[in-house]
Amino acid sequence: MIYHIAKTEWYELFKEKDYYESETLTQEKFIHCSEYQQLERTLNLYFKNEKDVLVISIDQDKVIAEIKYEKSADNLVFPHIYGKLNKNAIIKTDIYNSDNQGRFNIK
């Protein structure tokens, strides 16, 4: 299982489609994802002070586009989906809320 974090409003734009594209897909050519143990760090690094975000759980075995595990600028390895995400690979979506300091805590 891999995870993608999105703003709920952005995800809703793809409600009627059979695929999802991240906000950065056109520019970066891939959809950023995280493994479970990376989620809290990713949430607090890139989404701090957001009231809530959508965490998309993805079955990587069902993803049609190529998935590459690549090093980030800080030498951590993250999964990247190179193309649109077919929605039948999405297992579930969950809303995560930040605390009163704008931080996310994974329990």
N, CA, C and O atoms as a GROMACS GRO file, in nm:
protein
  428
    1MET      N    1   0.084  -0.118   0.000
    1MET     CA    2   0.000   0.000   0.000
    1MET      C    3   0.089   0.124   0.000
    1MET      O    4   0.186   0.133   0.075
    2ILE      N    5   0.054   0.220  -0.085
    2ILE     CA    6   0.119   0.350  -0.085
    2ILE      C    7   0.010   0.456  -0.069
    2ILE      O    8  -0.108   0.427  -0.084
    3TYR      N    9   0.052   0.577  -0.039
    3TYR     CA   10  -0.044   0.682  -0.003
    3TYR      C   11  -0.011   0.812  -0.075
    3TYR      O   12   0.105   0.848  -0.093
    4HIS      N   13  -0.117   0.880  -0.117
    4HIS     CA   14  -0.103   1.012  -0.178
    4HIS      C   15  -0.186   1.109  -0.096
    4HIS      O   16  -0.297   1.077  -0.054
    5ILE      N   17  -0.133   1.227  -0.073
    5ILE     CA   18  -0.202   1.330   0.005
    5ILE      C   19  -0.251   1.438  -0.090
    5ILE      O   20  -0.176   1.486  -0.175
    6ALA      N   21  -0.378   1.474  -0.076
    6ALA     CA   22  -0.436   1.574  -0.166
    6ALA      C   23  -0.528   1.668  -0.088
    6ALA      O   24  -0.578   1.633   0.019
    7LYS      N   25  -0.547   1.784  -0.142
    7LYS     CA   26  -0.649   1.873  -0.088
    7LYS      C   27  -0.784   1.820  -0.137
    7LYS      O   28  -0.799   1.783  -0.253
    8THR      N   29  -0.880   1.817  -0.048
    8THR     CA   30  -1.012   1.760  -0.080
    8THR      C   31  -1.074   1.827  -0.202
    8THR      O   32  -1.131   1.760  -0.287
    9GLU      N   33  -1.063   1.959  -0.210
    9GLU     CA   34  -1.122   2.033  -0.322
    9GLU      C   35  -1.063   1.988  -0.455
    9GLU      O   36  -1.134   1.979  -0.555
   10TRP      N   37  -0.933   1.960  -0.457
   10TRP     CA   38  -0.868   1.916  -0.580
   10TRP      C   39  -0.918   1.777  -0.619
   10TRP      O   40  -0.952   1.752  -0.734
   11TYR      N   41  -0.923   1.687  -0.522
   11TYR     CA   42  -0.967   1.551  -0.550
   11TYR      C   43  -1.110   1.550  -0.606
   11TYR      O   44  -1.141   1.470  -0.694
   12GLU      N   45  -1.194   1.638  -0.556
   12GLU     CA   46  -1.334   1.646  -0.600
   12GLU      C   47  -1.345   1.680  -0.749
   12GLU      O   48  -1.445   1.645  -0.811
   13LEU      N   49  -1.246   1.746  -0.806
   13LEU     CA   50  -1.248   1.778  -0.949
   13LEU      C   51  -1.249   1.652  -1.035
   13LEU      O   52  -1.287   1.658  -1.152
   14PHE      N   53  -1.208   1.540  -0.979
   14PHE     CA   54  -1.198   1.415  -1.053
   14PHE      C   55  -1.308   1.316  -1.014
   14PHE      O   56  -1.300   1.198  -1.046
   15LYS      N   57  -1.409   1.365  -0.945
   15LYS     CA   58  -1.515   1.280  -0.893
   15LYS      C   59  -1.583   1.197  -1.002
   15LYS      O   60  -1.612   1.080  -0.981
   16GLU      N   61  -1.607   1.256  -1.117
   16GLU     CA   62  -1.679   1.189  -1.225
   16GLU      C   63  -1.586   1.116  -1.323
   16GLU      O   64  -1.633   1.059  -1.421
   17LYS      N   65  -1.458   1.117  -1.297
   17LYS     CA   66  -1.362   1.056  -1.390
   17LYS      C   67  -1.315   0.921  -1.335
   17LYS      O   68  -1.328   0.893  -1.216
   18ASP      N   69  -1.261   0.838  -1.424
   18ASP     CA   70  -1.212   0.708  -1.380
   18ASP      C   71  -1.062   0.711  -1.347
   18ASP      O   72  -0.998   0.608  -1.329
   19TYR      N   73  -1.008   0.832  -1.340
   19TYR     CA   74  -0.868   0.850  -1.305
   19TYR      C   75  -0.852   0.974  -1.217
   19TYR      O   76  -0.944   1.055  -1.204
   20TYR      N   77  -0.735   0.986  -1.157
   20TYR     CA   78  -0.702   1.102  -1.075
   20TYR      C   79  -0.565   1.153  -1.118
   20TYR      O   80  -0.475   1.074  -1.148
   21GLU      N   81  -0.550   1.284  -1.121
   21GLU     CA   82  -0.421   1.349  -1.146
   21GLU      C   83  -0.390   1.441  -1.030
   21GLU      O   84  -0.478   1.514  -0.984
   22SER      N   85  -0.268   1.438  -0.982
   22SER     CA   86  -0.230   1.530  -0.874
   22SER      C   87  -0.210   1.670  -0.931
   22SER      O   88  -0.199   1.688  -1.052
   23GLU      N   89  -0.205   1.767  -0.842
   23GLU     CA   90  -0.182   1.906  -0.885
   23GLU      C   91  -0.047   1.923  -0.952
   23GLU      O   92  -0.029   2.013  -1.034
   24THR      N   93   0.048   1.837  -0.920
   24THR     CA   94   0.185   1.852  -0.971
   24THR      C   95   0.217   1.760  -1.089
   24THR      O   96   0.329   1.765  -1.141
   25LEU      N   97   0.123   1.678  -1.132
   25LEU     CA   98   0.153   1.580  -1.237
   25LEU      C   99   0.202   1.646  -1.366
   25LEU      O  100   0.301   1.601  -1.423
   26THR      N  101   0.136   1.749  -1.412
   26THR     CA  102   0.174   1.814  -1.537
   26THR      C  103   0.316   1.870  -1.529
   26THR      O  104   0.395   1.855  -1.622
   27GLN      N  105   0.347   1.934  -1.419
   27GLN     CA  106   0.478   1.998  -1.404
   27GLN      C  107   0.589   1.896  -1.378
   27GLN      O  108   0.696   1.904  -1.439
   28GLU      N  109   0.566   1.802  -1.288
   28GLU     CA  110   0.672   1.711  -1.246
   28GLU      C  111   0.670   1.575  -1.314
   28GLU      O  112   0.766   1.498  -1.304
   29LYS      N  113   0.560   1.545  -1.384
   29LYS     CA  114   0.545   1.420  -1.460
   29LYS      C  115   0.521   1.297  -1.373
   29LYS      O  116   0.525   1.184  -1.423
   30PHE      N  117   0.497   1.316  -1.243
   30PHE     CA  118   0.462   1.203  -1.158
   30PHE      C  119   0.375   1.250  -1.042
   30PHE      O  120   0.367   1.369  -1.013
   31ILE      N  121   0.309   1.154  -0.977
   31ILE     CA  122   0.227   1.179  -0.859
   31ILE      C  123   0.310   1.139  -0.738
   31ILE      O  124   0.354   1.025  -0.726
   32HIS      N  125   0.330   1.234  -0.647
   32HIS     CA  126   0.405   1.206  -0.524
   32HIS      C  127   0.325   1.111  -0.435
   32HIS      O  128   0.205   1.128  -0.417
   33CYS      N  129   0.392   1.012  -0.380
   33CYS     CA  130   0.330   0.920  -0.284
   33CYS      C  131   0.426   0.897  -0.168
   33CYS      O  132   0.542   0.937  -0.172
   34SER      N  133   0.375   0.833  -0.066
   34SER     CA  134   0.454   0.799   0.052
   34SER      C  135   0.419   0.658   0.096
   34SER      O  136   0.311   0.608   0.065
   35GLU      N  137   0.509   0.595   0.166
   35GLU     CA  138   0.477   0.472   0.236
   35GLU      C  139   0.419   0.512   0.371
   35GLU      O  140   0.432   0.627   0.412
   36TYR      N  141   0.355   0.419   0.440
   36TYR     CA  142   0.284   0.454   0.564
   36TYR      C  143   0.376   0.522   0.666
   36TYR      O  144   0.338   0.622   0.727
   37GLN      N  145   0.495   0.467   0.683
   37GLN     CA  146   0.586   0.523   0.784
   37GLN      C  147   0.636   0.663   0.747
   37GLN      O  148   0.695   0.731   0.831
   38GLN      N  149   0.615   0.707   0.624
   38GLN     CA  150   0.657   0.840   0.579
   38GLN      C  151   0.544   0.943   0.586
   38GLN      O  152   0.568   1.062   0.572
   39LEU      N  153   0.422   0.897   0.608
   39LEU     CA  154   0.304   0.984   0.600
   39LEU      C  155   0.310   1.104   0.694
   39LEU      O  156   0.290   1.217   0.651
   40GLU      N  157   0.336   1.080   0.820
   40GLU     CA  158   0.333   1.190   0.917
   40GLU      C  159   0.437   1.297   0.882
   40GLU      O  160   0.408   1.416   0.889
   41ARG      N  161   0.555   1.254   0.844
   41ARG     CA  162   0.660   1.349   0.806
   41ARG      C  163   0.616   1.429   0.683
   41ARG      O  164   0.631   1.551   0.680
   42THR      N  165   0.563   1.361   0.582
   42THR     CA  166   0.518   1.428   0.460
   42THR      C  167   0.405   1.527   0.489
   42THR      O  168   0.406   1.639   0.440
   43LEU      N  169   0.308   1.484   0.570
   43LEU     CA  170   0.197   1.572   0.606
   43LEU      C  171   0.248   1.700   0.672
   43LEU      O  172   0.204   1.810   0.637
   44ASN      N  173   0.340   1.687   0.765
   44ASN     CA  174   0.386   1.803   0.841
   44ASN      C  175   0.489   1.887   0.767
   44ASN      O  176   0.510   2.003   0.800
   45LEU      N  177   0.553   1.829   0.667
   45LEU     CA  178   0.649   1.905   0.588
   45LEU      C  179   0.579   1.988   0.480
   45LEU      O  180   0.616   2.103   0.456
   46TYR      N  181   0.479   1.929   0.415
   46TYR     CA  182   0.416   1.994   0.299
   46TYR      C  183   0.274   2.045   0.323
   46TYR      O  184   0.223   2.124   0.244
   47PHE      N  185   0.210   2.000   0.429
   47PHE     CA  186   0.069   2.037   0.452
   47PHE      C  187   0.046   2.099   0.589
   47PHE      O  188  -0.069   2.114   0.631
   48LYS      N  189   0.152   2.135   0.658
   48LYS     CA  190   0.137   2.197   0.790
   48LYS      C  191   0.049   2.321   0.778
   48LYS      O  192   0.060   2.399   0.684
   49ASN      N  193  -0.038   2.336   0.874
   49ASN     CA  194  -0.133   2.447   0.884
   49ASN      C  195  -0.254   2.433   0.792
   49ASN      O  196  -0.341   2.521   0.790
   50GLU      N  197  -0.262   2.325   0.714
   50GLU     CA  198  -0.387   2.295   0.643
   50GLU      C  199  -0.484   2.242   0.748
   50GLU      O  200  -0.444   2.164   0.835
   51LYS      N  201  -0.608   2.280   0.740
   51LYS     CA  202  -0.707   2.232   0.838
   51LYS      C  203  -0.729   2.082   0.823
   51LYS      O  204  -0.732   2.008   0.922
   52ASP      N  205  -0.743   2.038   0.700
   52ASP     CA  206  -0.760   1.896   0.674
   52ASP      C  207  -0.710   1.864   0.534
   52ASP      O  208  -0.703   1.951   0.447
   53VAL      N  209  -0.676   1.738   0.514
   53VAL     CA  210  -0.632   1.689   0.383
   53VAL      C  211  -0.692   1.550   0.362
   53VAL      O  212  -0.740   1.486   0.455
   54LEU      N  213  -0.687   1.506   0.238
   54LEU     CA  214  -0.736   1.374   0.203
   54LEU      C  215  -0.616   1.282   0.183
   54LEU      O  216  -0.525   1.314   0.107
   55VAL      N  217  -0.617   1.169   0.250
   55VAL     CA  218  -0.512   1.069   0.231
   55VAL      C  219  -0.573   0.954   0.150
   55VAL      O  220  -0.669   0.890   0.193
   56ILE      N  221  -0.514   0.931   0.034
   56ILE     CA  222  -0.564   0.830  -0.060
   56ILE      C  223  -0.478   0.705  -0.044
   56ILE      O  224  -0.357   0.709  -0.063
   57SER      N  225  -0.542   0.593  -0.008
   57SER     CA  226  -0.473   0.465   0.006
   57SER      C  227  -0.478   0.393  -0.128
   57SER      O  228  -0.586   0.374  -0.185
   58ILE      N  229  -0.362   0.353  -0.178
   58ILE     CA  230  -0.350   0.299  -0.313
   58ILE      C  231  -0.289   0.159  -0.310
   58ILE      O  232  -0.187   0.136  -0.245
   59ASP      N  233  -0.353   0.066  -0.380
   59ASP     CA  234  -0.297  -0.068  -0.399
   59ASP      C  235  -0.203  -0.059  -0.519
   59ASP      O  236  -0.248  -0.056  -0.633
   60GLN      N  237  -0.074  -0.056  -0.492
   60GLN     CA  238   0.022  -0.035  -0.600
   60GLN      C  239   0.020  -0.147  -0.704
   60GLN      O  240   0.062  -0.125  -0.818
   61ASP      N  241  -0.028  -0.265  -0.668
   61ASP     CA  242  -0.035  -0.375  -0.765
   61ASP      C  243  -0.143  -0.351  -0.870
   61ASP      O  244  -0.141  -0.414  -0.976
   62LYS      N  245  -0.236  -0.261  -0.844
   62LYS     CA  246  -0.343  -0.231  -0.939
   62LYS      C  247  -0.318  -0.105  -1.021
   62LYS      O  248  -0.394  -0.074  -1.112
   63VAL      N  249  -0.212  -0.034  -0.989
   63VAL     CA  250  -0.181   0.090  -1.062
   63VAL      C  251  -0.130   0.055  -1.201
   63VAL      O  252  -0.038  -0.026  -1.216
   64ILE      N  253  -0.190   0.116  -1.303
   64ILE     CA  254  -0.151   0.089  -1.441
   64ILE      C  255  -0.022   0.163  -1.477
   64ILE      O  256   0.065   0.106  -1.543
   65ALA      N  257  -0.009   0.287  -1.436
   65ALA     CA  258   0.111   0.366  -1.466
   65ALA      C  259   0.232   0.308  -1.392
   65ALA      O  260   0.218   0.237  -1.293
   66GLU      N  261   0.348   0.341  -1.443
   66GLU     CA  262   0.472   0.293  -1.379
   66GLU      C  263   0.493   0.360  -1.244
   66GLU      O  264   0.472   0.480  -1.229
   67ILE      N  265   0.536   0.281  -1.146
   67ILE     CA  266   0.573   0.334  -1.014
   67ILE      C  267   0.723   0.318  -0.999
   67ILE      O  268   0.778   0.209  -1.016
   68LYS      N  269   0.789   0.428  -0.967
   68LYS     CA  270   0.933   0.425  -0.943
   68LYS      C  271   0.959   0.471  -0.800
   68LYS      O  272   0.896   0.565  -0.752
   69TYR      N  273   1.050   0.403  -0.733
   69TYR     CA  274   1.094   0.445  -0.600
   69TYR      C  275   1.221   0.526  -0.620
   69TYR      O  276   1.323   0.474  -0.667
   70GLU      N  277   1.214   0.655  -0.582
   70GLU     CA  278   1.324   0.746  -0.612
   70GLU      C  279   1.364   0.825  -0.488
   70GLU      O  280   1.283   0.851  -0.398
   71LYS      N  281   1.491   0.862  -0.485
   71LYS     CA  282   1.542   0.942  -0.373
   71LYS      C  283   1.494   1.086  -0.384
   71LYS      O  284   1.489   1.144  -0.492
   72SER      N  285   1.460   1.140  -0.269
   72SER     CA  286   1.424   1.282  -0.261
   72SER      C  287   1.551   1.362  -0.235
   72SER      O  288   1.659   1.306  -0.223
   73ALA      N  289   1.537   1.493  -0.225
   73ALA     CA  290   1.652   1.580  -0.200
   73ALA      C  291   1.723   1.546  -0.069
   73ALA      O  292   1.843   1.569  -0.055
   74ASP      N  293   1.648   1.491   0.028
   74ASP     CA  294   1.709   1.456   0.157
   74ASP      C  295   1.745   1.307   0.166
   74ASP      O  296   1.759   1.252   0.275
   75ASN      N  297   1.760   1.243   0.050
   75ASN     CA  298   1.805   1.103   0.038
   75ASN      C  299   1.707   0.998   0.089
   75ASN      O  300   1.746   0.883   0.106
   76LEU      N  301   1.582   1.034   0.113
   76LEU     CA  302   1.481   0.934   0.147
   76LEU      C  303   1.418   0.884   0.017
   76LEU      O  304   1.410   0.958  -0.081
   77VAL      N  305   1.374   0.760   0.016
   77VAL     CA  306   1.318   0.700  -0.105
   77VAL      C  307   1.166   0.703  -0.096
   77VAL      O  308   1.107   0.656   0.002
   78PHE      N  309   1.102   0.757  -0.200
   78PHE     CA  310   0.956   0.770  -0.205
   78PHE      C  311   0.902   0.709  -0.334
   78PHE      O  312   0.970   0.712  -0.437
   79PRO      N  313   0.781   0.654  -0.330
   79PRO     CA  314   0.718   0.604  -0.452
   79PRO      C  315   0.659   0.719  -0.533
   79PRO      O  316   0.595   0.810  -0.478
   80HIS      N  317   0.680   0.714  -0.664
   80HIS     CA  318   0.624   0.813  -0.756
   80HIS      C  319   0.547   0.739  -0.865
   80HIS      O  320   0.598   0.642  -0.922
   81ILE      N  321   0.426   0.784  -0.893
   81ILE     CA  322   0.344   0.725  -0.999
   81ILE      C  323   0.361   0.811  -1.124
   81ILE      O  324   0.324   0.928  -1.124
   82TYR      N  325   0.417   0.753  -1.229
   82TYR     CA  326   0.445   0.826  -1.352
   82TYR      C  327   0.327   0.818  -1.448
   82TYR      O  328   0.328   0.743  -1.545
   83GLY      N  329   0.225   0.898  -1.419
   83GLY     CA  330   0.106   0.904  -1.504
   83GLY      C  331  -0.017   0.920  -1.418
   83GLY      O  332  -0.010   0.938  -1.297
   84LYS      N  333  -0.131   0.914  -1.484
   84LYS     CA  334  -0.259   0.925  -1.414
   84LYS      C  335  -0.280   0.803  -1.326
   84LYS      O  336  -0.233   0.694  -1.357
   85LEU      N  337  -0.352   0.823  -1.217
   85LEU     CA  338  -0.384   0.713  -1.126
   85LEU      C  339  -0.523   0.660  -1.161
   85LEU      O  340  -0.622   0.731  -1.149
   86ASN      N  341  -0.528   0.534  -1.204
   86ASN     CA  342  -0.658   0.471  -1.230
   86ASN      C  343  -0.730   0.450  -1.097
   86ASN      O  344  -0.672   0.397  -1.002
   87LYS      N  345  -0.856   0.492  -1.092
   87LYS     CA  346  -0.927   0.493  -0.964
   87LYS      C  347  -0.957   0.354  -0.908
   87LYS      O  348  -0.981   0.342  -0.788
   88ASN      N  349  -0.955   0.250  -0.990
   88ASN     CA  350  -0.978   0.117  -0.935
   88ASN      C  351  -0.860   0.069  -0.849
   88ASN      O  352  -0.869  -0.036  -0.786
   89ALA      N  353  -0.751   0.145  -0.847
   89ALA     CA  354  -0.638   0.114  -0.759
   89ALA      C  355  -0.653   0.181  -0.622
   89ALA      O  356  -0.577   0.153  -0.530
   90ILE      N  357  -0.751   0.270  -0.611
   90ILE     CA  358  -0.774   0.340  -0.484
   90ILE      C  359  -0.856   0.252  -0.392
   90ILE      O  360  -0.969   0.214  -0.424
   91ILE      N  361  -0.800   0.218  -0.278
   91ILE     CA  362  -0.866   0.132  -0.179
   91ILE      C  363  -0.963   0.213  -0.095
   91ILE      O  364  -1.076   0.171  -0.072
   92LYS      N  365  -0.917   0.330  -0.048
   92LYS     CA  366  -1.004   0.416   0.033
   92LYS      C  367  -0.944   0.555   0.039
   92LYS      O  368  -0.828   0.577   0.004
   93THR      N  369  -1.026   0.649   0.084
   93THR     CA  370  -0.981   0.785   0.110
   93THR      C  371  -1.022   0.821   0.252
   93THR      O  372  -1.131   0.788   0.296
   94ASP      N  373  -0.934   0.889   0.323
   94ASP     CA  374  -0.960   0.931   0.461
   94ASP      C  375  -0.925   1.078   0.476
   94ASP      O  376  -0.826   1.126   0.422
   95ILE      N  377  -1.007   1.148   0.551
   95ILE     CA  378  -0.978   1.288   0.584
   95ILE      C  379  -0.893   1.289   0.712
   95ILE      O  380  -0.931   1.229   0.813
   96TYR      N  381  -0.781   1.356   0.706
   96TYR     CA  382  -0.695   1.375   0.823
   96TYR      C  383  -0.706   1.521   0.864
   96TYR      O  384  -0.693   1.611   0.780
   97ASN      N  385  -0.728   1.545   0.991
   97ASN     CA  386  -0.739   1.680   1.045
   97ASN      C  387  -0.613   1.716   1.124
   97ASN      O  388  -0.556   1.632   1.194
   98SER      N  389  -0.571   1.840   1.110
   98SER     CA  390  -0.455   1.886   1.187
   98SER      C  391  -0.500   1.924   1.328
   98SER      O  392  -0.618   1.948   1.353
   99ASP      N  393  -0.403   1.930   1.419
   99ASP     CA  394  -0.434   1.972   1.556
   99ASP      C  395  -0.437   2.125   1.563
   99ASP      O  396  -0.425   2.192   1.461
  100ASN      N  397  -0.452   2.178   1.682
  100ASN     CA  398  -0.465   2.324   1.696
  100ASN      C  399  -0.334   2.398   1.670
  100ASN      O  400  -0.331   2.521   1.669
  101GLN      N  401  -0.226   2.325   1.648
  101GLN     CA  402  -0.099   2.386   1.610
  101GLN      C  403  -0.068   2.366   1.462
  101GLN      O  404   0.041   2.397   1.415
  102GLY      N  405  -0.167   2.312   1.389
  102GLY     CA  406  -0.150   2.292   1.246
  102GLY      C  407  -0.071   2.168   1.209
  102GLY      O  408  -0.030   2.154   1.094
  103ARG      N  409  -0.048   2.079   1.304
  103ARG     CA  410   0.030   1.957   1.279
  103ARG      C  411  -0.061   1.835   1.268
  103ARG      O  412  -0.171   1.832   1.323
  104PHE      N  413  -0.012   1.737   1.197
  104PHE     CA  414  -0.084   1.610   1.181
  104PHE      C  415  -0.015   1.503   1.264
  104PHE      O  416   0.108   1.496   1.269
  105ASN      N  417  -0.094   1.421   1.329
  105ASN     CA  418  -0.041   1.310   1.408
  105ASN      C  419  -0.105   1.181   1.360
  105ASN      O  420  -0.227   1.166   1.361
  106ILE      N  421  -0.021   1.087   1.318
  106ILE     CA  422  -0.069   0.956   1.273
  106ILE      C  423  -0.071   0.866   1.395
  106ILE      O  424   0.029   0.851   1.465
  107LYS      N  425  -0.185   0.806   1.420
  107LYS     CA  426  -0.197   0.718   1.537
  107LYS      C  427  -0.209   0.575   1.494
  107LYS      O  428  -0.220   0.486   1.579
   0.00000   0.00000   0.00000
